[in-house]
Amino acid sequence: MAKKKNEGFQSAAGLIRYFDSEDEKAFRINPWFVISMAVGLIVLVEIMRQLFPT
């Protein structure tokens, strides 16, 4: 069986083209919002662990 040598490049080029294009109408979340929500969730879990020990 012959191997196709150019198959990987074409699929990689398509992925690069897909991820390079950004949609201006796309929903965006500020990275600091995500970090603050994660920290807030950690604090909430720790408070709940102190209030309701198992």
Summary of the structure (lengths in Angstrom):
residues: 54
radius of gyration: 22.6
end to end distance: 62.1
largest distance: 66.3
contacts: 71
relative contact order: 0.06
helix: 65%
strand: 0%
